[in-house]
Amino acid sequence: MGTTITLYTLLPLFDAWATWELRQHWHRHHWQTRPITRNLVDNTFEIQFPTLAEAEACQQAWVADETAEWLWMTPNTRQGSIVTIVAWNVSAGRATCQWPDDAEVPLPRDPGVLFPRPTNTVERLRQRWAEAARTQSGSASLAAWVGGVLSAATMPVVAADAVQKTPETDPPLTEDQRRAVHTALTAPVTWIWGPPGTGKTSVITAIVQACWERGESVLVTAPTHVAVDEPLQRIAQAWDARPDRRDALYRGSILRWGRRVSARLHEAVLSHGTVADAIWTVRRAEREQHITAWRLLITQQLSRHATWDALWADTTWLAALTPSQRDSRVIPSGVFAQPLPATGPITSADRQTLTDAWDQWQQQDPWVFRPPLVPMIQGMTLAQLVATPPGEPVDVVIIDEVTMAALPLVMYAALWARKRVVVVGDFLQLPAIVPEETVWPAADRPLVRRWIHATAFSAQGITAQHIPAYPSLVALRDQFRMAEPICRVVNALAYAPHITLRTHTTPLPPRWPDATAHVVQVVPATSRAERTPQGSWVNPDHQILIDAIVRQILTHDPHTTIALLTPFRAQTHALYQRWRHDPRVMAATLHRMQGAERDIVILDPVRIGHWPQHPFLGATDTALQLWNVAVSRARRQVWWIAPAHWPGETVPARLTQWVQRVGQVIRIDERHSAEGV
């Protein structure tokens, strides 16, 4: 099958995919509201939410969303427009929205629905695929992916004698990790299978540094911000400690694309002092604009004008400023951020103060004023790669958490590699969220199964049932996260007999004297699951039990971190409301926890029973992947809330058997339920 034909065959599938994504987005994020005030002068209107909880949930979505554009629609008239939320009054359950001046309909009067505008990643991806079909850019990489067959003959191979020594790391790499780095420097396509806790990020960091030492450009991409930021953070901190690399670091050899980075990277960078300038983002252009404005101010404007009035009337000077700088009269720098005067004479004291600030800034941040380097290491999420791709291909593309991305996204990322592609992930963890086959027309389902539902691993024939002996497939078998009993459960649940996870951790005994094992099952006295009107499930008995367990753990070990994981969103929300003000405790669904880890994980299945085909509680591959992710998030201890005997041959039943085999069982009677654990 030819490359162009394959591309055009895939394009029609994007339309149905985009429609499904919009429907799912609407289902997850929309709020019923009603206008209570309208301001025709500034085209704003205030809306009232039905409850304070809904107002708070909407504000959280507004804070987390990368775009400020939201949609307002009146269901009765089917009319609406893009709005901007400009103010919040959560305590009153209200928000103020800006209606666009050029809207075709007037300010709303009737109740309506507010929801965030989708990013349309699928539609952008369709456009990028169409562009790739018309041009032959990246055709060598693409040919290696078409049909799910990776052919080494279609991509340039680096000679073995060109491979430099694997870079030294702290701690040193294991034998499997070193082989993964070596393969990534030689093979056209490298597959790195990394089960949880096996040091995938350490391998990616070593690959990036080795490529940089060879003068090769690298793009690190992944579905999540955390997966992109972690290796960049490690490289920046390592280079900051080496004078021979600090110059390249601060002149922009690393470029992080996107309007936001993960909170973890942001905190780490700020706490590391001067590394704040190391992870250059697209805000680099903004910093360079500040330098240009300051240079004009010091070298021209202060000597050209006698008054501030004349300086602010100089159109040449104003053209060098952004609108916000002109309005606020603040030009940020590393040492001076006060507003400049609007009127009056420019005194000699003014000139001296600003000149001293300019000199001090250059002395404190010398790297900022050197010409920026061409970024050799770039990082961006797959969504960002589709929205604003880099200007030209790079030598090496590294795709992390690849099973969480649909195959067309992974294939598109591979298009940007001139030499080599490195694919990293674990096909026994969560796949991408895509439409079920039944959503598609029957004629399209074979293509859907091949392109949309396939992962990069399954397209290559790598599955749990069949692990081919590819020279370019490296399995990481030494894990460094979990205590040994937890690792045994993970092995039995998901990885045996294909791979045995060895453990190099030194287990820390839990401090709670009543639960001394690393794996603990709690048999509740009562378990009353209830279905919510939205179709999810909650279990009030389990909520009370989990609260008691968490309080006891934090009493004995106040510095530990805890994750409360359930497969049902309603139960997760109830637990979140109870513990949202304690940063040591997080509540999340199983899907949201991939890529994270905590000291202690408490697993709540919510419903107990035999449902073989249930996606969470059955004997399906999805259930296996979900509970594998859940158990493997724990470093020190796992708690499993379940009956002494789980009926049927399902994944939770297997999990119960292995928890009892390697761990401790605590039975809760009615007296304990009343008094707490």
C-alpha positions as CSV (number, residue, x, y, z in Angstrom):
1,M,0.0,0.0,0.0
2,G,1.5,3.3,-1.0
3,T,2.2,6.1,1.4
4,T,-0.2,8.7,-0.1
5,I,-3.0,6.2,-0.5
6,T,-2.7,5.2,3.1
7,L,-2.8,8.8,4.3
8,Y,-5.9,9.7,2.2
9,T,-7.6,6.4,3.4
10,L,-7.1,7.5,7.0
11,L,-8.4,11.1,6.5
12,P,-12.2,10.4,6.5
13,L,-11.9,8.7,9.9
14,F,-10.9,11.9,11.5
15,D,-14.3,13.5,10.9
16,A,-16.1,10.9,13.0
17,W,-13.4,11.0,15.6
18,A,-13.6,14.7,16.0
19,T,-17.4,14.5,16.3
20,W,-17.1,11.9,19.1
21,E,-14.4,13.9,20.9
22,L,-16.7,17.0,20.9
23,R,-19.6,15.0,22.3
24,Q,-17.4,13.5,25.0
25,H,-16.0,17.0,25.8
26,W,-19.6,18.3,26.2
27,H,-20.6,15.4,28.4
28,R,-17.7,16.0,30.8
29,H,-17.7,19.8,30.9
30,H,-20.9,21.8,30.7
31,W,-22.8,23.8,33.3
32,Q,-26.4,25.1,33.3
33,T,-26.5,28.8,34.1
34,R,-28.8,31.8,33.9
35,P,-28.0,35.5,33.3
36,I,-28.9,37.7,36.2
37,T,-27.5,41.1,35.1
38,R,-26.6,42.5,31.7
39,N,-24.4,45.5,31.0
40,L,-24.9,46.9,27.5
41,V,-22.1,49.4,27.8
42,D,-19.2,47.0,28.2
43,N,-21.1,44.0,26.7
44,T,-20.8,41.8,29.8
45,F,-23.4,39.7,31.7
46,E,-23.3,38.0,35.0
47,I,-24.4,34.4,35.3
48,Q,-25.7,32.4,38.3
49,F,-24.9,28.7,38.8
50,P,-27.5,26.4,40.4
51,T,-25.2,25.5,43.3
52,L,-21.9,26.7,44.8
53,A,-20.3,23.3,44.1
54,E,-21.0,23.7,40.3
55,A,-19.6,27.2,40.3
56,E,-16.5,25.9,42.0
57,A,-16.2,23.0,39.6
58,C,-16.5,25.4,36.6
59,Q,-13.9,27.7,38.1
60,Q,-11.5,24.8,38.5
61,A,-12.0,23.8,34.8
62,W,-11.5,27.4,33.9
63,V,-8.2,27.6,35.8
64,A,-6.9,24.3,34.4
65,D,-7.9,25.1,30.8
66,E,-5.1,26.5,28.6
67,T,-7.4,28.7,26.6
68,A,-9.6,31.5,27.9
69,E,-12.3,31.0,25.2
70,W,-15.5,29.4,26.3
71,L,-18.8,28.8,24.6
72,W,-22.2,30.0,25.7
73,M,-25.3,28.5,24.1
74,T,-29.0,29.0,24.7
75,P,-30.7,25.6,24.2
76,N,-34.1,27.1,23.4
77,T,-32.9,29.2,20.5
78,R,-29.8,27.2,19.6
79,Q,-27.9,30.5,19.5
80,G,-24.7,31.3,21.2
81,S,-21.2,32.7,20.9
82,I,-17.6,32.5,22.2
83,V,-17.3,34.3,25.5
84,T,-14.5,35.2,27.9
85,I,-14.9,34.7,31.6
86,V,-13.5,37.9,33.1
87,A,-14.4,37.6,36.8
88,W,-15.5,35.1,39.5
89,N,-17.6,35.4,42.6
90,V,-17.6,31.7,43.7
91,S,-18.9,32.4,47.2
92,A,-22.1,33.7,45.5
93,G,-22.1,31.1,42.8
94,R,-21.6,33.7,40.0
95,A,-19.3,34.6,37.2
96,T,-19.0,37.5,34.8
97,C,-18.7,36.9,31.0
98,Q,-17.5,39.2,28.2
99,W,-19.8,39.0,25.1
100,P,-17.9,39.6,21.8
101,D,-18.7,43.0,20.2
102,D,-19.1,41.4,16.8
103,A,-21.4,38.6,17.9
104,E,-24.4,38.0,15.6
105,V,-26.8,37.6,18.5
106,P,-27.5,40.0,21.3
107,L,-26.6,39.6,25.0
108,P,-28.4,36.5,26.3
109,R,-31.5,36.8,28.5
110,D,-32.6,33.2,28.8
111,P,-30.9,30.4,30.7
112,G,-28.0,28.7,28.9
113,V,-25.1,26.3,28.9
114,L,-21.5,27.3,29.5
115,F,-18.7,24.9,28.4
116,P,-15.0,25.3,27.4
117,R,-14.2,25.5,23.7
118,P,-12.6,22.2,22.6
119,T,-9.0,22.4,21.3
120,N,-9.9,20.5,18.1
121,T,-6.7,18.5,18.2
122,V,-8.2,15.9,15.9
123,E,-9.2,18.3,13.3
124,R,-5.7,19.9,13.3
125,L,-4.2,16.4,13.1
126,R,-6.4,15.8,10.0
127,Q,-5.0,18.9,8.4
128,R,-1.4,17.9,9.2
129,W,-2.0,14.5,7.7
130,A,-3.4,16.1,4.6
131,E,-0.3,18.3,4.3
132,A,1.9,15.3,4.7
133,A,0.0,13.5,2.0
134,R,0.5,16.4,-0.4
135,T,4.2,16.9,0.4
136,Q,6.7,14.2,1.0
137,S,8.2,15.8,4.1
138,G,9.4,13.1,6.5
139,S,8.5,10.4,4.0
140,A,11.4,8.2,5.2
141,S,10.1,8.1,8.7
142,L,6.5,7.7,7.6
143,A,7.3,4.8,5.3
144,A,8.7,3.0,8.4
145,W,5.4,3.2,10.1
146,V,2.8,2.5,7.4
147,G,1.0,-0.7,7.9
148,G,2.4,-1.2,11.3
149,V,5.7,-2.6,9.9
150,L,8.9,-0.8,10.8
151,S,11.5,-1.5,8.1
152,A,15.1,-0.6,9.0
153,A,15.9,-0.2,5.3
154,T,13.7,2.9,5.0
155,M,15.6,5.0,7.5
156,P,19.3,5.9,7.8
157,V,21.2,3.8,10.2
158,V,24.0,5.2,12.3
159,A,27.1,3.1,12.1
160,A,28.0,1.2,15.2
161,D,31.5,2.7,15.4
162,A,29.9,6.2,15.6
163,V,28.3,5.4,18.9
164,Q,29.9,7.2,21.7
165,K,30.1,5.9,25.3
166,T,26.8,5.8,27.1
167,P,26.8,8.9,29.3
168,E,27.4,8.4,33.0
169,T,24.5,9.1,35.2
170,D,23.8,9.3,38.9
171,P,22.7,6.7,39.9
172,P,24.4,4.6,37.2
173,L,22.2,2.9,34.6
174,T,21.4,-0.8,34.8
175,E,22.5,-3.2,32.1
176,D,19.0,-3.1,30.4
177,Q,19.0,0.7,30.6
178,R,22.4,1.0,29.0
179,R,21.3,-1.4,26.2
180,A,18.2,0.8,25.6
181,V,20.4,3.9,25.3
182,H,22.9,2.1,22.9
183,T,20.0,0.8,20.7
184,A,18.5,4.3,20.6
185,L,21.8,5.7,19.3
186,T,22.1,3.0,16.5
187,A,18.7,1.6,15.4
188,P,16.4,3.6,13.1
189,V,13.4,2.8,15.4
190,T,13.9,1.7,19.1
191,W,11.2,0.2,21.2
192,I,11.6,0.6,24.9
193,W,9.1,-1.4,27.0
194,G,9.2,0.1,30.5
195,P,6.9,-1.3,33.2
196,P,6.2,1.0,36.1
197,G,9.2,2.1,38.2
198,T,11.8,0.8,35.8
199,G,13.5,4.1,35.1
200,K,12.1,5.1,31.7
201,T,12.7,8.8,32.4
202,S,16.3,8.1,33.3
203,V,16.8,6.3,30.0
204,I,15.2,9.1,28.0
205,T,17.4,11.7,29.8
206,A,20.5,9.7,29.0
207,I,19.5,9.3,25.3
208,V,18.9,13.1,25.0
209,Q,22.2,13.9,26.5
210,A,24.1,11.4,24.3
211,C,22.4,12.9,21.2
212,W,23.3,16.4,22.3
213,E,26.9,15.4,22.7
214,R,26.9,14.0,19.2
215,G,25.5,17.3,17.8
216,E,22.1,15.8,17.0
217,S,18.8,17.7,17.6
218,V,16.1,16.0,19.7
219,L,12.4,16.4,20.1
220,V,10.8,14.9,23.3
221,T,7.1,14.5,23.0
222,A,4.3,12.8,25.0
223,P,0.6,13.0,25.6
224,T,1.1,14.7,29.0
225,H,3.0,17.7,30.2
226,V,4.6,15.8,33.1
227,A,6.1,13.2,30.7
228,V,7.7,16.0,28.6
229,D,8.9,18.1,31.5
230,E,10.6,15.4,33.7
231,P,13.6,14.7,31.4
232,L,14.1,18.4,30.6
233,Q,14.1,19.2,34.3
234,R,16.8,16.6,35.0
235,I,19.0,17.7,32.1
236,A,18.7,21.4,33.2
237,Q,19.7,20.6,36.8
238,A,22.6,18.4,35.7
239,W,23.9,21.0,33.2
240,D,23.6,23.9,35.7
241,A,26.1,22.1,37.9
242,R,28.6,21.9,35.0
243,P,30.4,25.1,33.9
244,D,31.2,23.6,30.5
245,R,27.5,23.2,29.7
246,R,26.0,26.1,31.6
247,D,26.6,28.5,28.7
248,A,24.6,26.4,26.2
249,L,21.9,25.9,28.8
250,Y,21.2,29.5,29.5
251,R,21.5,30.6,25.9
252,G,18.5,28.4,24.9
253,S,19.9,25.1,23.9
254,I,16.8,23.6,25.5
255,L,13.4,24.9,24.3
256,R,10.1,23.9,25.9
257,W,7.2,24.8,23.7
258,G,3.8,25.6,25.0
259,R,2.0,28.1,27.2
260,R,2.3,26.1,30.3
261,V,4.6,23.5,31.9
262,S,3.7,21.1,34.7
263,A,3.5,22.5,38.2
264,R,6.3,20.1,39.2
265,L,8.7,21.5,36.7
266,H,7.7,25.0,37.5
267,E,8.4,24.5,41.2
268,A,11.7,22.7,40.6
269,V,12.9,25.4,38.3
270,L,12.1,28.2,40.6
271,S,13.6,26.4,43.6
272,H,16.8,25.9,41.6
273,G,17.8,29.5,41.4
274,T,19.2,30.5,38.0
275,V,17.7,27.4,36.3
276,A,14.7,29.6,36.0
277,D,16.2,30.7,32.7
278,A,17.4,27.3,31.7
279,I,14.2,25.7,30.4
280,W,13.5,28.3,27.7
281,T,9.9,28.3,26.6
282,V,8.2,30.2,23.8
283,R,8.3,33.1,26.3
284,R,11.9,33.5,25.2
285,A,10.7,35.9,22.5
286,E,9.0,37.9,25.2
287,R,12.2,38.2,27.2
288,E,14.1,39.3,24.1
289,Q,11.5,41.9,23.5
290,H,12.1,43.3,27.1
291,I,15.8,43.4,26.3
292,T,15.2,45.3,23.1
293,A,13.0,47.8,24.8
294,W,15.5,48.4,27.6
295,R,18.4,48.8,25.2
296,L,16.4,51.5,23.3
297,L,15.5,53.2,26.5
298,I,19.1,53.4,27.8
299,T,21.0,54.1,24.5
300,Q,18.5,56.4,22.8
301,Q,15.4,57.6,24.5
302,L,16.9,58.9,27.8
303,S,19.4,61.1,25.9
304,R,17.0,62.1,23.1
305,H,14.2,63.5,25.2
306,A,14.1,66.0,28.1
307,T,10.7,65.0,29.4
308,W,8.7,61.9,30.0
309,D,5.8,63.4,28.0
310,A,8.0,63.6,24.9
311,L,9.4,60.1,25.4
312,W,5.9,58.6,25.6
313,A,4.9,60.6,22.4
314,D,7.8,59.1,20.4
315,T,6.1,56.6,18.0
316,T,9.4,54.9,17.3
317,W,9.8,54.1,20.9
318,L,6.2,53.0,21.4
319,A,6.4,50.6,18.5
320,A,9.1,48.6,20.4
321,L,6.7,48.1,23.3
322,T,3.8,45.7,23.8
323,P,0.3,47.1,24.5
324,S,0.5,46.1,28.1
325,Q,3.9,47.8,28.5
326,R,2.5,51.0,27.0
327,D,-0.5,51.0,29.2
328,S,1.3,50.1,32.5
329,R,4.6,51.9,31.6
330,V,6.4,48.8,33.1
331,I,9.2,47.1,31.2
332,P,10.1,44.0,33.2
333,S,13.7,43.1,33.8
334,G,15.6,41.0,36.2
335,V,16.1,43.8,38.6
336,F,13.7,46.7,37.8
337,A,9.9,46.4,37.5
338,Q,8.6,49.8,38.6
339,P,6.3,51.9,36.3
340,L,8.2,54.7,34.5
341,P,6.9,58.2,35.1
342,A,4.2,59.5,32.7
343,T,4.9,63.2,32.9
344,G,7.6,65.6,34.1
345,P,11.2,66.2,33.3
346,I,13.7,63.3,32.9
347,T,16.2,64.2,35.7
348,S,19.8,63.1,35.9
349,A,18.8,61.0,38.9
350,D,16.3,59.1,36.6
351,R,19.0,58.5,34.0
352,Q,21.4,57.2,36.6
353,T,18.9,54.9,38.3
354,L,17.8,53.3,35.0
355,T,21.4,53.0,33.7
356,D,22.5,51.3,36.9
357,A,19.6,48.9,36.7
358,W,20.5,48.0,33.1
359,D,24.1,47.4,34.1
360,Q,23.1,45.3,37.1
361,W,20.8,43.2,35.0
362,Q,23.5,42.4,32.5
363,Q,25.9,41.4,35.3
364,Q,23.4,39.2,37.1
365,D,22.1,37.4,34.0
366,P,25.0,37.4,31.5
367,W,23.6,34.5,29.5
368,V,20.3,36.3,28.8
369,F,22.3,38.9,26.7
370,R,24.2,36.5,24.6
371,P,22.8,35.5,21.2
372,P,20.5,32.5,21.6
373,L,21.6,29.2,20.2
374,V,19.6,27.1,17.9
375,P,17.6,24.9,20.2
376,M,19.1,21.4,20.1
377,I,16.7,19.9,22.6
378,Q,13.0,20.6,22.2
379,G,10.0,19.4,24.2
380,M,6.3,19.7,23.6
381,T,3.1,17.6,24.1
382,L,1.6,15.8,21.2
383,A,-1.3,18.2,21.1
384,Q,1.1,21.1,20.9
385,L,3.1,19.4,18.2
386,V,-0.1,19.1,16.1
387,A,-1.2,22.7,16.9
388,T,2.2,24.5,16.2
389,P,4.7,22.1,14.8
390,P,8.4,23.0,14.8
391,G,9.8,24.8,11.8
392,E,11.9,21.9,10.5
393,P,12.5,18.2,11.3
394,V,14.9,17.1,14.0
395,D,17.4,14.3,14.0
396,V,15.8,12.2,16.8
397,V,12.2,12.1,18.0
398,I,11.5,10.5,21.4
399,I,7.8,9.6,22.1
400,D,7.1,8.7,25.7
401,E,3.9,7.2,27.2
402,V,3.2,6.1,23.7
403,T,0.3,3.7,24.6
404,M,-1.7,6.7,25.9
405,A,-1.7,8.3,22.4
406,A,-3.7,7.2,19.4
407,L,-1.6,5.6,16.6
408,P,-2.2,8.5,14.1
409,L,-0.8,11.0,16.7
410,V,2.3,8.8,17.2
411,M,2.8,8.3,13.5
412,Y,2.5,12.1,13.0
413,A,5.2,12.7,15.6
414,A,7.5,10.2,13.8
415,L,7.2,12.3,10.7
416,W,9.5,14.9,12.3
417,A,12.5,12.5,12.6
418,R,15.3,12.8,10.1
419,K,17.3,9.9,11.5
420,R,15.8,7.9,14.4
421,V,12.6,7.4,16.4
422,V,12.5,6.1,20.0
423,V,9.2,4.7,21.2
424,V,8.8,4.4,25.0
425,G,5.8,3.0,26.9
426,D,4.1,0.0,28.5
427,F,1.4,-1.7,26.5
428,L,0.1,-3.3,29.7
429,Q,-1.0,0.1,31.0
430,L,-3.7,2.4,29.9
431,P,-4.4,2.9,26.2
432,A,-5.6,6.1,24.5
433,I,-9.3,7.1,25.0
434,V,-10.9,6.8,21.6
435,P,-14.4,6.0,20.3
436,E,-15.7,2.5,20.5
437,E,-16.0,0.5,17.3
438,T,-19.8,0.7,17.4
439,V,-19.6,4.5,16.9
440,W,-18.2,4.1,13.4
441,P,-20.0,2.9,10.3
442,A,-19.6,-0.8,9.7
443,A,-17.6,-0.2,6.5
444,D,-15.0,1.8,8.3
445,R,-14.5,-0.5,11.3
446,P,-11.6,-2.5,9.8
447,L,-9.7,0.7,9.3
448,V,-10.7,2.0,12.7
449,R,-9.4,-1.2,14.3
450,R,-6.1,-0.8,12.4
451,W,-5.5,2.9,12.9
452,I,-7.6,4.4,15.7
453,H,-7.8,1.5,18.2
454,A,-4.3,0.2,17.6
455,T,-1.4,1.4,19.7
456,A,2.1,1.8,18.4
457,F,3.0,-1.5,20.1
458,S,0.1,-3.5,18.8
459,A,0.6,-2.1,15.3
460,Q,4.0,-3.6,15.5
461,G,2.7,-7.0,16.7
462,I,3.9,-6.5,20.3
463,T,1.2,-7.6,22.7
464,A,1.0,-9.3,26.1
465,Q,0.4,-12.6,24.3
466,H,3.2,-12.1,21.8
467,I,6.5,-10.4,22.5
468,P,8.6,-10.8,19.4
469,A,12.4,-11.0,19.6
470,Y,13.2,-7.7,17.9
471,P,16.8,-6.6,18.2
472,S,15.5,-3.0,18.6
473,L,13.0,-4.0,21.4
474,V,14.5,-3.5,24.9
475,A,12.6,-4.5,28.0
476,L,13.5,-2.8,31.3
477,R,13.2,-5.4,34.1
478,D,14.6,-3.7,37.2
479,Q,12.2,-1.5,39.0
480,F,13.1,1.1,41.6
481,R,9.8,2.3,42.9
482,M,7.8,-0.4,44.6
483,A,8.5,-2.4,47.7
484,E,9.1,-6.1,47.0
485,P,5.7,-7.4,48.0
486,I,3.9,-4.8,45.9
487,C,6.2,-5.8,43.0
488,R,5.1,-9.4,43.4
489,V,1.5,-8.5,43.1
490,V,2.2,-6.4,40.0
491,N,4.1,-9.4,38.5
492,A,1.3,-11.8,39.2
493,L,-1.4,-9.5,38.0
494,A,0.0,-8.3,34.7
495,Y,3.6,-9.2,33.8
496,A,4.2,-12.9,34.5
497,P,5.3,-15.0,32.7
498,H,6.5,-12.6,30.0
499,I,8.8,-10.5,32.2
500,T,9.9,-10.6,35.8
501,L,10.2,-7.3,37.5
502,R,13.2,-7.4,39.8
503,T,13.3,-4.9,42.6
504,H,16.2,-2.8,43.8
505,T,14.3,-0.9,46.5
506,T,14.9,-1.0,50.2
507,P,11.3,-1.2,51.6
508,L,10.5,1.2,54.3
509,P,8.2,-0.4,56.9
510,P,4.9,1.4,57.4
511,R,4.7,3.2,60.8
512,W,1.2,2.2,61.6
513,P,1.6,-0.7,64.1
514,D,-1.8,-2.3,63.2
515,A,-0.8,-2.6,59.5
516,T,2.8,-3.7,59.2
517,A,2.7,-5.3,55.8
518,H,3.4,-3.5,52.5
519,V,0.1,-5.0,51.0
520,V,-3.0,-4.8,53.2
521,Q,-6.6,-5.9,52.5
522,V,-9.4,-4.4,54.5
523,V,-12.6,-6.5,54.6
524,P,-15.4,-4.0,55.3
525,A,-18.3,-4.9,57.7
526,T,-20.8,-3.4,55.2
527,S,-20.5,-2.4,51.6
528,R,-23.4,-0.5,50.2
529,A,-22.9,0.7,46.6
530,E,-25.4,3.3,45.2
531,R,-26.0,4.4,41.6
532,T,-26.0,8.1,41.0
533,P,-28.4,9.9,38.6
534,Q,-25.5,10.5,36.2
535,G,-24.9,6.7,36.0
536,S,-21.8,6.5,38.2
537,W,-21.4,4.7,41.5
538,V,-20.7,5.7,45.1
539,N,-20.2,3.7,48.3
540,P,-20.8,5.7,51.5
541,D,-19.6,2.8,53.7
542,H,-16.2,2.7,51.9
543,Q,-15.9,6.5,52.2
544,I,-16.2,6.3,56.0
545,L,-13.7,3.5,56.1
546,I,-11.2,5.3,53.9
547,D,-11.5,8.4,56.0
548,A,-10.6,6.4,59.1
549,I,-7.7,4.7,57.4
550,V,-6.3,8.0,56.1
551,R,-6.6,9.7,59.5
552,Q,-4.7,6.8,61.2
553,I,-1.9,6.8,58.6
554,L,-1.4,10.5,58.9
555,T,-1.4,10.3,62.7
556,H,1.4,7.8,62.7
557,D,3.3,9.2,59.7
558,P,2.4,12.9,59.0
559,H,4.8,13.3,56.1
560,T,3.6,10.5,54.0
561,T,1.7,11.0,50.7
562,I,-1.5,9.1,49.9
563,A,-3.5,8.5,46.8
564,L,-7.2,7.4,46.9
565,L,-8.0,5.6,43.7
566,T,-11.4,4.4,42.5
567,P,-12.7,3.5,39.0
568,F,-15.9,5.6,39.4
569,R,-15.9,9.4,39.0
570,A,-18.7,9.9,41.6
571,Q,-16.8,8.1,44.4
572,T,-13.6,10.0,43.4
573,H,-15.5,13.3,43.7
574,A,-16.9,12.4,47.1
575,L,-13.4,11.5,48.4
576,Y,-11.9,14.6,46.9
577,Q,-14.4,16.8,48.7
578,R,-13.4,15.3,52.0
579,W,-9.6,15.7,51.5
580,R,-9.2,18.5,49.0
581,H,-7.6,20.9,51.6
582,D,-4.9,18.4,52.6
583,P,-2.0,18.5,50.0
584,R,-0.8,15.1,51.3
585,V,-3.9,13.3,50.0
586,M,-5.1,13.2,46.5
587,A,-8.2,11.5,45.1
588,A,-8.3,10.4,41.5
589,T,-9.8,7.9,39.0
590,L,-7.5,5.1,37.8
591,H,-7.2,6.8,34.4
592,R,-5.8,10.0,35.9
593,M,-3.1,8.4,38.0
594,Q,-0.8,7.0,35.2
595,G,2.6,8.5,35.4
596,A,2.3,9.6,39.0
597,E,3.3,7.8,42.3
598,R,2.6,8.1,46.0
599,D,4.0,6.6,49.2
600,I,0.7,4.8,50.0
601,V,-2.2,3.9,47.6
602,I,-5.7,3.0,48.8
603,L,-7.7,1.2,46.2
604,D,-11.5,1.3,46.4
605,P,-13.4,-0.8,43.7
606,V,-16.7,0.7,45.0
607,R,-18.8,-2.2,43.7
608,I,-18.3,-5.8,44.7
609,G,-19.6,-8.6,42.5
610,H,-19.1,-10.8,39.4
611,W,-19.3,-8.8,36.1
612,P,-17.0,-10.5,33.6
613,Q,-17.4,-7.9,30.9
614,H,-17.4,-4.8,33.1
615,P,-14.6,-2.5,31.9
616,F,-13.4,-1.8,35.5
617,L,-14.4,-4.9,37.4
618,G,-14.4,-7.7,34.9
619,A,-12.0,-10.0,33.2
620,T,-11.3,-7.6,30.3
621,D,-7.9,-6.3,29.1
622,T,-9.1,-2.8,30.1
623,A,-9.7,-3.9,33.7
624,L,-6.2,-5.5,33.8
625,Q,-4.6,-2.3,32.6
626,L,-6.5,-0.1,35.0
627,W,-5.7,-2.2,38.2
628,N,-2.1,-2.7,37.0
629,V,-1.7,1.1,36.9
630,A,-3.4,1.5,40.3
631,V,-1.3,-1.0,42.2
632,S,2.0,0.1,40.6
633,R,1.6,3.7,41.8
634,A,2.5,2.8,45.3
635,R,6.0,3.1,46.7
636,R,5.6,1.7,50.3
637,Q,2.1,0.3,50.8
638,V,-1.1,-0.7,49.0
639,W,-4.5,-0.9,50.7
640,W,-7.2,-3.0,49.0
641,I,-10.8,-2.7,50.2
642,A,-12.6,-5.9,49.2
643,P,-14.5,-8.9,50.6
644,A,-12.6,-11.9,51.8
645,H,-13.7,-13.8,48.7
646,W,-14.4,-11.9,45.5
647,P,-16.7,-14.0,43.3
648,G,-15.9,-15.1,39.8
649,E,-12.7,-15.1,37.6
650,T,-12.2,-11.4,37.2
651,V,-9.2,-9.1,37.6
652,P,-10.4,-7.8,41.1
653,A,-10.8,-11.5,42.1
654,R,-7.2,-12.2,41.1
655,L,-6.0,-9.1,42.8
656,T,-7.8,-10.2,46.0
657,Q,-6.1,-13.6,45.9
658,W,-2.6,-12.2,45.5
659,V,-3.1,-9.5,48.2
660,Q,-4.1,-12.2,50.6
661,R,-1.1,-14.4,49.6
662,V,1.6,-11.8,50.1
663,G,0.0,-9.3,52.5
664,Q,-2.1,-8.8,55.6
665,V,-5.9,-9.0,56.0
666,I,-7.8,-6.7,58.4
667,R,-11.4,-7.5,59.1
668,I,-13.7,-4.7,60.2
669,D,-16.7,-5.6,62.3
670,E,-19.7,-3.5,63.2
671,R,-17.9,-2.2,66.4
672,H,-14.9,-1.0,64.4
673,S,-17.2,0.6,61.8
674,A,-18.8,2.7,64.5
675,E,-15.5,3.6,66.3
676,G,-13.2,4.0,63.3
677,V,-10.4,1.6,62.3
